[in-house]
Amino acid sequence: MRVFVAGASGAIGTRLVPQLIDRGHEVIGTFRSPGKAEHLRALGAQAIALDLLDAGAVRTAVLDAKPDAIVHQATALADARFGRNLDRTFAPTNRLRIEGTDALLAAAGETGVRRFVAQSFANYRYAREGGPVKTENDPLDPAPPATTRETAAAMRHLDEAVTAAGGIALRYGGFYAAANDGLVKPVRKRRFPIIGDGGGILSWVHLEDAAAATVLALEHDGAGIYNIVDDEPAPMCEWLPVLANALGAKTPRHIPLWLARLVGGKDITLLTEARGASNAKAKRELGWAPRYPSWRRGFSAAYASSTLTDGRSTADLDPRTGYSPS
Ligand SMILES: NC(=O)c1ccc[n+]([C@@H]2O[C@H](COP(=O)([O-])OP(=O)(O)OC[C@H]3O[C@@H](n4cnc5c(N)ncnc54)[C@H](OP(=O)(O)O)[C@@H]3O)[C@@H](O)[C@H]2O)c1
């Protein structure tokens, strides 16, 4: 297939492009920041500059490219500052999820593109009640905290618009293994504490696994929503110390919820009440199996800078066992 990847130069896009090419697909990849074209070409894609918020330019780019499939992986979170108001941080990304999605879908409709896959998110979205792990059929939070409502609405728009058009929305877990992962610096500096009892649950996914699921979704018939997360949704009190250890950082501090609310605003309870996501549907229907089934191995494979005594990187270890495959 000729695959048009919007946001090909980003954290997941740069993992996705080589995997698509390995599967025999041809890739037209878009970037926005100057200087990214070279990297995309080196990965084997045809590189085009595109602002997804310019609907006319999106239409022209898609018409010119004549793709069989479109993947939307554009977000604007690089160097994002997370303060008391999540909607402020996510405002440019929310526009990409609403206006960017609509522009791509319109162009897809006009050119008869058969397959459409877009990036959505699994964490902090499911209703904060009942069991700890949610499937795609479970209800979304009906009353997201006030400072997160626009962000929740943008993701809901993307999910609904894409599936209504016959496409697939992938609700990824928290990405890790990119050079610009947002948590790395604060965890290294011991500025990311365990809040309250640390019971809020998160689902993670290694970027290589997220990209592999995306390829499978593109090759899958029919509309749908899929959680793309690893096998082990876990509370913050479990994953954060393991992440700190993988990063060579000191053990994270604990702060009581009242203090976290004072500093981070009352909506920080989203972190302590969050539910995780199940990947059963993606495994069953897409035939996806994560190479890193748990962040326990994944974090150390992604971040350990250490080199083994025989010269190999820890990233070469078997992700399931932590032992060398050879
Ligand atoms: N599920 C998750 O946990 C999740 C989701 C999203 C992002 N993140 C993380 O956040 C960090 C920063 O991410 P990021 O959002 O900057 O994503 P990124 O993955 O670095 O980049 C996203 C892509 O969107 C493109 N883009 C941005 N604005 C655009 C626009 N107006 N029109 C067209 N394309 C546009 C970027 O182009 P250029 O490269 O040319 O700027 C890039 O190709 C990464 O570590 C990433 O892993 C995590």
PDBQT file of the ligand as one rigid body, heavy atoms in Angstrom, charges set to zero:
ROOT
HETATM    1  N1  LIG A 401       0.659   8.079  24.070  1.00  0.00    +0.000 N 
HETATM    2  C1  LIG A 401       1.604   8.850  24.577  1.00  0.00    +0.000 C 
HETATM    3  O1  LIG A 401       2.140   8.623  25.665  1.00  0.00    +0.000 OA
HETATM    4  C2  LIG A 401       2.103  10.044  23.804  1.00  0.00    +0.000 A 
HETATM    5  C3  LIG A 401       1.376  10.608  22.758  1.00  0.00    +0.000 A 
HETATM    6  C4  LIG A 401       1.934  11.676  22.040  1.00  0.00    +0.000 A 
HETATM    7  C5  LIG A 401       3.200  12.147  22.381  1.00  0.00    +0.000 A 
HETATM    8  N2  LIG A 401       3.850  11.577  23.424  1.00  0.00    +0.000 N 
HETATM    9  C6  LIG A 401       5.210  11.967  23.776  1.00  0.00    +0.000 C 
HETATM   10  O2  LIG A 401       5.399  13.346  23.843  1.00  0.00    +0.000 OA
HETATM   11  C7  LIG A 401       6.733  13.659  23.467  1.00  0.00    +0.000 C 
HETATM   12  C8  LIG A 401       6.676  14.804  22.479  1.00  0.00    +0.000 C 
HETATM   13  O3  LIG A 401       5.783  14.431  21.503  1.00  0.00    +0.000 OA
HETATM   14  P1  LIG A 401       5.239  15.366  20.317  1.00  0.00    +0.000 P 
HETATM   15  O4  LIG A 401       3.804  15.623  20.464  1.00  0.00    +0.000 OA
HETATM   16  O5  LIG A 401       6.152  16.473  19.970  1.00  0.00    +0.000 OA
HETATM   17  O6  LIG A 401       5.264  14.310  19.355  1.00  0.00    +0.000 OA
HETATM   18  P2  LIG A 401       6.346  13.838  18.441  1.00  0.00    +0.000 P 
HETATM   19  O7  LIG A 401       6.049  12.410  18.459  1.00  0.00    +0.000 OA
HETATM   20  O8  LIG A 401       7.698  14.323  18.734  1.00  0.00    +0.000 OA
HETATM   21  O9  LIG A 401       5.843  14.585  17.107  1.00  0.00    +0.000 OA
HETATM   22  C9  LIG A 401       4.579  14.426  16.589  1.00  0.00    +0.000 C 
HETATM   23  C10 LIG A 401       4.554  14.637  15.114  1.00  0.00    +0.000 C 
HETATM   24  O10 LIG A 401       3.563  15.620  14.828  1.00  0.00    +0.000 OA
HETATM   25  C11 LIG A 401       4.137  16.596  13.956  1.00  0.00    +0.000 C 
HETATM   26  N3  LIG A 401       3.432  17.863  14.126  1.00  0.00    +0.000 N 
HETATM   27  C12 LIG A 401       3.409  18.692  15.188  1.00  0.00    +0.000 A 
HETATM   28  N4  LIG A 401       2.621  19.756  14.924  1.00  0.00    +0.000 NA
HETATM   29  C13 LIG A 401       2.153  19.591  13.654  1.00  0.00    +0.000 A 
HETATM   30  C14 LIG A 401       1.304  20.338  12.807  1.00  0.00    +0.000 A 
HETATM   31  N5  LIG A 401       0.748  21.512  13.166  1.00  0.00    +0.000 N 
HETATM   32  N6  LIG A 401       1.051  19.853  11.581  1.00  0.00    +0.000 NA
HETATM   33  C15 LIG A 401       1.574  18.687  11.171  1.00  0.00    +0.000 A 
HETATM   34  N7  LIG A 401       2.370  17.927  11.922  1.00  0.00    +0.000 NA
HETATM   35  C16 LIG A 401       2.666  18.376  13.154  1.00  0.00    +0.000 A 
HETATM   36  C17 LIG A 401       5.587  16.641  14.321  1.00  0.00    +0.000 C 
HETATM   37  O11 LIG A 401       6.346  17.218  13.277  1.00  0.00    +0.000 OA
HETATM   38  P3  LIG A 401       7.864  17.718  13.557  1.00  0.00    +0.000 P 
HETATM   39  O12 LIG A 401       8.604  16.518  14.053  1.00  0.00    +0.000 OA
HETATM   40  O13 LIG A 401       8.369  18.126  12.249  1.00  0.00    +0.000 OA
HETATM   41  O14 LIG A 401       7.758  18.807  14.553  1.00  0.00    +0.000 OA
HETATM   42  C18 LIG A 401       5.851  15.149  14.491  1.00  0.00    +0.000 C 
HETATM   43  O15 LIG A 401       5.994  14.549  13.238  1.00  0.00    +0.000 OA
HETATM   44  C19 LIG A 401       7.331  12.372  22.881  1.00  0.00    +0.000 C 
HETATM   45  O16 LIG A 401       8.219  11.826  23.816  1.00  0.00    +0.000 OA
HETATM   46  C20 LIG A 401       6.167  11.455  22.720  1.00  0.00    +0.000 C 
HETATM   47  O17 LIG A 401       6.492  10.103  22.972  1.00  0.00    +0.000 OA
HETATM   48  C21 LIG A 401       3.337  10.545  24.136  1.00  0.00    +0.000 A 
ENDROOT
TORSDOF 0
